[in-house]
Amino acid sequence: MEIARALFTTIMLVITCHAMADKPLRIATALVEPWGYWQEDGQPGGLLVEFARMLEKEMGRALIIEMKPYSRVIHDYKSGEADMAVLFVSPESQQFGRSLGKVVDLRIMLTAQAGTPPIFGLDALIGKLVGFIRGTKYGPEFESYKGFTHIPINSMRQGLSMLKKRRIDAMASTEHALLTTLAEMELKTTDVSVIKILGDTQADLYLSDASQNLKSIESVSRALVRLKQAGKLENLFFPLGKDWAEHRTAASEEE
Protein backbone atom coordinates (compact mmCIF):
# COMPACT_ATOMS: atom_id res chain seq x y z
CA MET A 1 0.00 0.00 0.00
CA GLU A 2 2.79 2.40 0.95
CA ILE A 3 4.67 1.54 -2.24
CA ALA A 4 1.57 2.21 -4.35
CA ARG A 5 0.98 5.55 -2.61
CA ALA A 6 4.62 6.56 -3.11
CA LEU A 7 4.47 5.55 -6.78
CA PHE A 8 1.26 7.54 -7.29
CA THR A 9 2.80 10.61 -5.62
CA THR A 10 5.89 10.36 -7.82
CA ILE A 11 3.79 10.09 -11.01
CA MET A 12 1.66 13.09 -10.04
CA LEU A 13 4.78 15.12 -9.26
CA VAL A 14 6.25 14.32 -12.68
CA ILE A 15 2.97 15.26 -14.39
CA THR A 16 2.74 18.52 -12.43
CA CYS A 17 6.33 19.49 -13.20
CA HIS A 18 5.81 18.71 -16.89
CA ALA A 19 2.65 20.84 -16.95
CA MET A 20 4.46 23.70 -15.26
CA ALA A 21 7.30 23.44 -17.77
CA ASP A 22 4.82 23.73 -20.65
CA LYS A 23 2.84 26.55 -19.02
CA PRO A 24 2.67 29.50 -21.44
CA LEU A 25 4.57 32.61 -20.46
CA ARG A 26 2.47 35.71 -19.87
CA ILE A 27 3.74 38.96 -21.35
CA ALA A 28 2.02 42.22 -20.45
CA THR A 29 1.97 45.10 -22.92
CA ALA A 30 0.75 48.67 -22.51
CA LEU A 31 -2.73 49.35 -23.86
CA VAL A 32 -1.84 52.59 -25.62
CA GLU A 33 -1.11 53.24 -29.27
CA PRO A 34 1.17 52.36 -30.90
CA TRP A 35 2.32 49.86 -28.24
CA GLY A 36 -0.94 47.96 -28.04
CA TYR A 37 -4.54 48.50 -29.13
CA TRP A 38 -7.65 46.66 -30.27
CA GLN A 39 -8.04 46.44 -34.03
CA GLU A 40 -11.33 46.74 -35.88
CA ASP A 41 -11.60 42.94 -36.07
CA GLY A 42 -11.34 42.72 -32.29
CA GLN A 43 -7.83 41.29 -32.36
CA PRO A 44 -4.90 42.86 -30.48
CA GLY A 45 -2.42 44.86 -32.52
CA GLY A 46 0.47 47.24 -31.98
CA LEU A 47 4.26 47.32 -31.78
CA LEU A 48 4.62 45.30 -28.60
CA VAL A 49 1.95 42.83 -29.67
CA GLU A 50 3.90 42.25 -32.88
CA PHE A 51 7.11 41.97 -30.87
CA ALA A 52 5.50 39.33 -28.63
CA ARG A 53 4.33 37.36 -31.65
CA MET A 54 7.80 37.48 -33.17
CA LEU A 55 9.31 36.31 -29.89
CA GLU A 56 6.74 33.53 -29.62
CA LYS A 57 7.56 32.27 -33.11
CA GLU A 58 11.31 32.46 -32.52
CA MET A 59 11.04 30.55 -29.24
CA GLY A 60 8.63 27.97 -30.59
CA ARG A 61 6.64 28.39 -27.40
CA ALA A 62 3.21 29.86 -26.73
CA LEU A 63 2.92 33.28 -25.11
CA ILE A 64 -0.18 34.78 -23.55
CA ILE A 65 -0.32 38.45 -24.56
CA GLU A 66 -2.18 40.69 -22.15
CA MET A 67 -2.82 44.36 -22.98
CA LYS A 68 -3.38 46.60 -19.98
CA PRO A 69 -2.88 50.22 -18.90
CA TYR A 70 0.80 50.88 -18.27
CA SER A 71 0.28 51.23 -14.51
CA ARG A 72 -1.30 47.76 -14.47
CA VAL A 73 1.56 46.35 -16.54
CA ILE A 74 3.97 47.54 -13.84
CA HIS A 75 1.79 46.04 -11.08
CA ASP A 76 1.50 42.64 -12.78
CA TYR A 77 5.24 42.58 -13.48
CA LYS A 78 6.03 43.23 -9.82
CA SER A 79 3.58 40.60 -8.55
CA GLY A 80 4.54 37.93 -11.09
CA GLU A 81 1.04 37.78 -12.54
CA ALA A 82 2.84 38.71 -15.75
CA ASP A 83 6.05 36.77 -16.34
CA MET A 84 7.48 39.38 -18.69
CA ALA A 85 7.01 42.97 -19.78
CA VAL A 86 8.80 45.48 -21.99
CA LEU A 87 9.64 48.39 -19.68
CA PHE A 88 11.70 51.54 -19.72
CA VAL A 89 15.05 50.90 -18.05
CA SER A 90 14.83 52.29 -14.52
CA PRO A 91 15.76 51.40 -10.93
CA GLU A 92 12.13 50.34 -10.37
CA SER A 93 12.19 47.92 -13.31
CA GLN A 94 15.48 46.41 -12.14
CA GLN A 95 14.32 46.13 -8.53
CA PHE A 96 11.57 43.62 -9.29
CA GLY A 97 13.09 41.60 -12.12
CA ARG A 98 15.97 41.11 -14.48
CA SER A 99 16.57 42.38 -17.99
CA LEU A 100 16.72 39.71 -20.67
CA GLY A 101 18.07 42.21 -23.18
CA LYS A 102 17.43 45.48 -24.93
CA VAL A 103 14.40 45.70 -27.19
CA VAL A 104 14.74 49.24 -28.53
CA ASP A 105 16.47 52.57 -28.00
CA LEU A 106 14.02 55.44 -27.85
CA ARG A 107 14.29 59.15 -28.43
CA ILE A 108 11.76 61.46 -26.83
CA MET A 109 10.98 64.41 -29.07
CA LEU A 110 8.75 67.37 -29.78
CA THR A 111 7.11 67.49 -33.20
CA ALA A 112 5.39 70.48 -34.82
CA GLN A 113 3.92 71.50 -38.16
CA ALA A 114 6.19 71.13 -41.18
CA GLY A 115 8.55 74.05 -41.57
CA THR A 116 8.65 74.94 -37.87
CA PRO A 117 12.27 75.72 -36.91
CA PRO A 118 14.03 73.89 -34.08
CA ILE A 119 13.82 75.45 -30.60
CA PHE A 120 16.62 75.81 -28.04
CA GLY A 121 14.47 75.43 -24.93
CA LEU A 122 10.91 74.95 -23.74
CA ASP A 123 10.54 78.67 -23.13
CA ALA A 124 9.95 78.99 -26.87
CA LEU A 125 6.58 77.30 -26.28
CA ILE A 126 5.32 79.62 -23.55
CA GLY A 127 1.58 80.06 -23.88
CA LYS A 128 1.30 77.21 -26.41
CA LEU A 129 -0.70 73.99 -26.41
CA VAL A 130 1.52 70.90 -26.30
CA GLY A 131 0.07 67.43 -26.65
CA PHE A 132 1.37 64.19 -25.16
CA ILE A 133 0.15 60.60 -25.22
CA ARG A 134 -1.97 60.03 -22.15
CA GLY A 135 -0.30 57.97 -19.42
CA THR A 136 3.20 58.21 -20.90
CA LYS A 137 6.16 59.83 -19.15
CA TYR A 138 8.52 62.14 -21.03
CA GLY A 139 10.92 63.16 -18.28
CA PRO A 140 10.82 65.70 -15.43
CA GLU A 141 11.74 68.70 -17.60
CA PHE A 142 8.67 68.26 -19.79
CA GLU A 143 6.28 67.13 -17.07
CA SER A 144 7.09 69.90 -14.59
CA TYR A 145 7.25 72.77 -17.08
CA LYS A 146 4.53 75.35 -16.36
CA GLY A 147 5.00 77.66 -19.34
CA PHE A 148 2.69 75.79 -21.74
CA THR A 149 -0.54 73.82 -21.43
CA HIS A 150 -0.14 70.04 -21.40
CA ILE A 151 -2.87 68.42 -23.51
CA PRO A 152 -3.41 64.68 -22.91
CA ILE A 153 -4.14 62.84 -26.18
CA ASN A 154 -5.19 59.24 -26.69
CA SER A 155 -2.91 58.33 -29.58
CA MET A 156 -0.18 59.64 -31.87
CA ARG A 157 -2.59 59.41 -34.79
CA GLN A 158 -4.91 61.82 -33.00
CA GLY A 159 -1.95 64.05 -32.11
CA LEU A 160 -0.78 64.32 -35.71
CA SER A 161 -4.32 65.08 -36.85
CA MET A 162 -4.58 67.84 -34.25
CA LEU A 163 -1.22 69.26 -35.40
CA LYS A 164 -2.43 69.33 -38.98
CA LYS A 165 -5.60 71.17 -37.95
CA ARG A 166 -3.53 73.50 -35.70
CA ARG A 167 -5.53 72.53 -32.62
CA ILE A 168 -2.19 72.05 -30.81
CA ASP A 169 1.17 73.69 -31.42
CA ALA A 170 3.46 70.73 -30.72
CA MET A 171 3.28 67.04 -29.84
CA ALA A 172 5.57 65.09 -27.50
CA SER A 173 6.19 61.43 -28.24
CA THR A 174 8.77 58.73 -28.51
CA GLU A 175 10.48 58.45 -31.86
CA HIS A 176 9.01 55.02 -32.59
CA ALA A 177 5.47 56.29 -31.97
CA LEU A 178 5.96 59.07 -34.49
CA LEU A 179 7.61 56.84 -37.11
CA THR A 180 5.02 54.10 -36.92
CA THR A 181 2.10 56.49 -37.07
CA LEU A 182 3.55 58.38 -40.04
CA ALA A 183 3.84 55.07 -41.89
CA GLU A 184 0.30 54.00 -40.94
CA MET A 185 -1.16 57.35 -42.06
CA GLU A 186 0.89 57.24 -45.28
CA LEU A 187 2.51 60.56 -44.42
CA LYS A 188 6.02 61.64 -45.37
CA THR A 189 8.68 62.56 -42.84
CA THR A 190 8.68 66.04 -44.39
CA ASP A 191 5.04 66.49 -43.35
CA VAL A 192 6.24 67.29 -39.80
CA SER A 193 9.25 68.91 -38.16
CA VAL A 194 11.11 67.68 -35.10
CA ILE A 195 11.78 70.87 -33.15
CA LYS A 196 13.52 69.49 -30.05
CA ILE A 197 14.98 66.26 -28.68
CA LEU A 198 13.82 65.98 -25.06
CA GLY A 199 16.02 63.02 -24.20
CA ASP A 200 16.89 59.38 -24.78
CA THR A 201 15.76 56.22 -23.06
CA GLN A 202 15.83 52.46 -23.56
CA ALA A 203 13.23 49.72 -23.28
CA ASP A 204 14.26 46.21 -22.21
CA LEU A 205 12.45 42.92 -21.95
CA TYR A 206 12.19 42.14 -18.23
CA LEU A 207 11.42 38.84 -16.51
CA SER A 208 9.74 39.25 -13.14
CA ASP A 209 11.55 37.83 -10.11
CA ALA A 210 8.11 36.65 -8.92
CA SER A 211 7.53 34.63 -12.10
CA GLN A 212 6.99 30.90 -11.81
CA ASN A 213 8.85 30.45 -15.11
CA LEU A 214 12.34 31.57 -14.14
CA LYS A 215 13.84 28.59 -15.97
CA SER A 216 12.78 30.28 -19.21
CA ILE A 217 15.45 32.98 -18.95
CA GLU A 218 17.95 31.42 -21.33
CA SER A 219 15.49 30.43 -24.03
CA VAL A 220 13.89 33.90 -24.07
CA SER A 221 17.27 35.66 -24.10
CA ARG A 222 18.52 33.53 -26.99
CA ALA A 223 15.36 34.19 -29.00
CA LEU A 224 15.72 37.94 -28.40
CA VAL A 225 19.33 37.86 -29.62
CA ARG A 226 18.31 36.02 -32.79
CA LEU A 227 15.60 38.60 -33.53
CA LYS A 228 18.17 41.40 -33.19
CA GLN A 229 20.75 39.68 -35.36
CA ALA A 230 18.17 39.12 -38.10
CA GLY A 231 17.31 42.83 -38.08
CA LYS A 232 13.67 42.12 -37.28
CA LEU A 233 13.46 44.48 -34.30
CA GLU A 234 14.91 47.40 -36.25
CA ASN A 235 12.43 46.80 -39.07
CA LEU A 236 9.56 46.67 -36.61
CA PHE A 237 10.33 49.80 -34.61
CA PHE A 238 11.90 51.94 -37.35
CA PRO A 239 9.97 51.21 -40.56
CA LEU A 240 11.20 54.36 -42.36
CA GLY A 241 14.89 53.55 -41.80
CA LYS A 242 17.51 55.86 -43.27
CA ASP A 243 14.91 58.24 -44.66
CA TRP A 244 14.11 59.31 -41.12
CA ALA A 245 17.72 59.32 -39.91
CA GLU A 246 18.52 62.18 -42.27
CA HIS A 247 15.36 64.10 -41.45
CA ARG A 248 15.86 64.12 -37.69
CA THR A 249 19.46 65.39 -37.64
CA ALA A 250 18.52 69.08 -37.80
CA ALA A 251 16.95 69.06 -34.34
CA SER A 252 19.93 67.18 -32.91
CA GLU A 253 22.42 69.69 -34.30
CA GLU A 254 20.58 72.54 -32.60
CA GLU A 255 20.90 70.94 -29.16
C-alpha positions as CSV (number, residue, x, y, z in Angstrom):
1,M,0.0,0.0,0.0
2,E,2.8,2.4,1.0
3,I,4.7,1.5,-2.2
4,A,1.6,2.2,-4.3
5,R,1.0,5.5,-2.6
6,A,4.6,6.6,-3.1
7,L,4.5,5.6,-6.8
8,F,1.3,7.5,-7.3
9,T,2.8,10.6,-5.6
10,T,5.9,10.4,-7.8
11,I,3.8,10.1,-11.0
12,M,1.7,13.1,-10.0
13,L,4.8,15.1,-9.3
14,V,6.3,14.3,-12.7
15,I,3.0,15.3,-14.4
16,T,2.7,18.5,-12.4
17,C,6.3,19.5,-13.2
18,H,5.8,18.7,-16.9
19,A,2.6,20.8,-16.9
20,M,4.5,23.7,-15.3
21,A,7.3,23.4,-17.8
22,D,4.8,23.7,-20.7
23,K,2.8,26.5,-19.0
24,P,2.7,29.5,-21.4
25,L,4.6,32.6,-20.5
26,R,2.5,35.7,-19.9
27,I,3.7,39.0,-21.4
28,A,2.0,42.2,-20.4
29,T,2.0,45.1,-22.9
30,A,0.8,48.7,-22.5
31,L,-2.7,49.3,-23.9
32,V,-1.8,52.6,-25.6
33,E,-1.1,53.2,-29.3
34,P,1.2,52.4,-30.9
35,W,2.3,49.9,-28.2
36,G,-0.9,48.0,-28.0
37,Y,-4.5,48.5,-29.1
38,W,-7.7,46.7,-30.3
39,Q,-8.0,46.4,-34.0
40,E,-11.3,46.7,-35.9
41,D,-11.6,42.9,-36.1
42,G,-11.3,42.7,-32.3
43,Q,-7.8,41.3,-32.4
44,P,-4.9,42.9,-30.5
45,G,-2.4,44.9,-32.5
46,G,0.5,47.2,-32.0
47,L,4.3,47.3,-31.8
48,L,4.6,45.3,-28.6
49,V,2.0,42.8,-29.7
50,E,3.9,42.2,-32.9
51,F,7.1,42.0,-30.9
52,A,5.5,39.3,-28.6
53,R,4.3,37.4,-31.6
54,M,7.8,37.5,-33.2
55,L,9.3,36.3,-29.9
56,E,6.7,33.5,-29.6
57,K,7.6,32.3,-33.1
58,E,11.3,32.5,-32.5
59,M,11.0,30.6,-29.2
60,G,8.6,28.0,-30.6
61,R,6.6,28.4,-27.4
62,A,3.2,29.9,-26.7
63,L,2.9,33.3,-25.1
64,I,-0.2,34.8,-23.6
65,I,-0.3,38.5,-24.6
66,E,-2.2,40.7,-22.1
67,M,-2.8,44.4,-23.0
68,K,-3.4,46.6,-20.0
69,P,-2.9,50.2,-18.9
70,Y,0.8,50.9,-18.3
71,S,0.3,51.2,-14.5
72,R,-1.3,47.8,-14.5
73,V,1.6,46.3,-16.5
74,I,4.0,47.5,-13.8
75,H,1.8,46.0,-11.1
76,D,1.5,42.6,-12.8
77,Y,5.2,42.6,-13.5
78,K,6.0,43.2,-9.8
79,S,3.6,40.6,-8.6
80,G,4.5,37.9,-11.1
81,E,1.0,37.8,-12.5
82,A,2.8,38.7,-15.7
83,D,6.0,36.8,-16.3
84,M,7.5,39.4,-18.7
85,A,7.0,43.0,-19.8
86,V,8.8,45.5,-22.0
87,L,9.6,48.4,-19.7
88,F,11.7,51.5,-19.7
89,V,15.0,50.9,-18.1
90,S,14.8,52.3,-14.5
91,P,15.8,51.4,-10.9
92,E,12.1,50.3,-10.4
93,S,12.2,47.9,-13.3
94,Q,15.5,46.4,-12.1
95,Q,14.3,46.1,-8.5
96,F,11.6,43.6,-9.3
97,G,13.1,41.6,-12.1
98,R,16.0,41.1,-14.5
99,S,16.6,42.4,-18.0
100,L,16.7,39.7,-20.7
101,G,18.1,42.2,-23.2
102,K,17.4,45.5,-24.9
103,V,14.4,45.7,-27.2
104,V,14.7,49.2,-28.5
105,D,16.5,52.6,-28.0
106,L,14.0,55.4,-27.8
107,R,14.3,59.2,-28.4
108,I,11.8,61.5,-26.8
109,M,11.0,64.4,-29.1
110,L,8.8,67.4,-29.8
111,T,7.1,67.5,-33.2
112,A,5.4,70.5,-34.8
113,Q,3.9,71.5,-38.2
114,A,6.2,71.1,-41.2
115,G,8.5,74.1,-41.6
116,T,8.6,74.9,-37.9
117,P,12.3,75.7,-36.9
118,P,14.0,73.9,-34.1
119,I,13.8,75.5,-30.6
120,F,16.6,75.8,-28.0
121,G,14.5,75.4,-24.9
122,L,10.9,74.9,-23.7
123,D,10.5,78.7,-23.1
124,A,9.9,79.0,-26.9
125,L,6.6,77.3,-26.3
126,I,5.3,79.6,-23.5
127,G,1.6,80.1,-23.9
128,K,1.3,77.2,-26.4
129,L,-0.7,74.0,-26.4
130,V,1.5,70.9,-26.3
131,G,0.1,67.4,-26.6
132,F,1.4,64.2,-25.2
133,I,0.2,60.6,-25.2
134,R,-2.0,60.0,-22.2
135,G,-0.3,58.0,-19.4
136,T,3.2,58.2,-20.9
137,K,6.2,59.8,-19.1
138,Y,8.5,62.1,-21.0
139,G,10.9,63.2,-18.3
140,P,10.8,65.7,-15.4
141,E,11.7,68.7,-17.6
142,F,8.7,68.3,-19.8
143,E,6.3,67.1,-17.1
144,S,7.1,69.9,-14.6
145,Y,7.2,72.8,-17.1
146,K,4.5,75.4,-16.4
147,G,5.0,77.7,-19.3
148,F,2.7,75.8,-21.7
149,T,-0.5,73.8,-21.4
150,H,-0.1,70.0,-21.4
151,I,-2.9,68.4,-23.5
152,P,-3.4,64.7,-22.9
153,I,-4.1,62.8,-26.2
154,N,-5.2,59.2,-26.7
155,S,-2.9,58.3,-29.6
156,M,-0.2,59.6,-31.9
157,R,-2.6,59.4,-34.8
158,Q,-4.9,61.8,-33.0
159,G,-2.0,64.0,-32.1
160,L,-0.8,64.3,-35.7
161,S,-4.3,65.1,-36.9
162,M,-4.6,67.8,-34.2
163,L,-1.2,69.3,-35.4
164,K,-2.4,69.3,-39.0
165,K,-5.6,71.2,-37.9
166,R,-3.5,73.5,-35.7
167,R,-5.5,72.5,-32.6
168,I,-2.2,72.0,-30.8
169,D,1.2,73.7,-31.4
170,A,3.5,70.7,-30.7
171,M,3.3,67.0,-29.8
172,A,5.6,65.1,-27.5
173,S,6.2,61.4,-28.2
174,T,8.8,58.7,-28.5
175,E,10.5,58.4,-31.9
176,H,9.0,55.0,-32.6
177,A,5.5,56.3,-32.0
178,L,6.0,59.1,-34.5
179,L,7.6,56.8,-37.1
180,T,5.0,54.1,-36.9
181,T,2.1,56.5,-37.1
182,L,3.5,58.4,-40.0
183,A,3.8,55.1,-41.9
184,E,0.3,54.0,-40.9
185,M,-1.2,57.3,-42.1
186,E,0.9,57.2,-45.3
187,L,2.5,60.6,-44.4
188,K,6.0,61.6,-45.4
189,T,8.7,62.6,-42.8
190,T,8.7,66.0,-44.4
191,D,5.0,66.5,-43.3
192,V,6.2,67.3,-39.8
193,S,9.3,68.9,-38.2
194,V,11.1,67.7,-35.1
195,I,11.8,70.9,-33.1
196,K,13.5,69.5,-30.0
197,I,15.0,66.3,-28.7
198,L,13.8,66.0,-25.1
199,G,16.0,63.0,-24.2
200,D,16.9,59.4,-24.8
201,T,15.8,56.2,-23.1
202,Q,15.8,52.5,-23.6
203,A,13.2,49.7,-23.3
204,D,14.3,46.2,-22.2
205,L,12.4,42.9,-22.0
206,Y,12.2,42.1,-18.2
207,L,11.4,38.8,-16.5
208,S,9.7,39.3,-13.1
209,D,11.5,37.8,-10.1
210,A,8.1,36.7,-8.9
211,S,7.5,34.6,-12.1
212,Q,7.0,30.9,-11.8
213,N,8.8,30.5,-15.1
214,L,12.3,31.6,-14.1
215,K,13.8,28.6,-16.0
216,S,12.8,30.3,-19.2
217,I,15.5,33.0,-19.0
218,E,18.0,31.4,-21.3
219,S,15.5,30.4,-24.0
220,V,13.9,33.9,-24.1
221,S,17.3,35.7,-24.1
222,R,18.5,33.5,-27.0
223,A,15.4,34.2,-29.0
224,L,15.7,37.9,-28.4
225,V,19.3,37.9,-29.6
226,R,18.3,36.0,-32.8
227,L,15.6,38.6,-33.5
228,K,18.2,41.4,-33.2
229,Q,20.8,39.7,-35.4
230,A,18.2,39.1,-38.1
231,G,17.3,42.8,-38.1
232,K,13.7,42.1,-37.3
233,L,13.5,44.5,-34.3
234,E,14.9,47.4,-36.3
235,N,12.4,46.8,-39.1
236,L,9.6,46.7,-36.6
237,F,10.3,49.8,-34.6
238,F,11.9,51.9,-37.4
239,P,10.0,51.2,-40.6
240,L,11.2,54.4,-42.4
241,G,14.9,53.6,-41.8
242,K,17.5,55.9,-43.3
243,D,14.9,58.2,-44.7
244,W,14.1,59.3,-41.1
245,A,17.7,59.3,-39.9
246,E,18.5,62.2,-42.3
247,H,15.4,64.1,-41.5
248,R,15.9,64.1,-37.7
249,T,19.5,65.4,-37.6
250,A,18.5,69.1,-37.8
251,A,17.0,69.1,-34.3
252,S,19.9,67.2,-32.9
253,E,22.4,69.7,-34.3
254,E,20.6,72.5,-32.6
255,E,20.9,70.9,-29.2
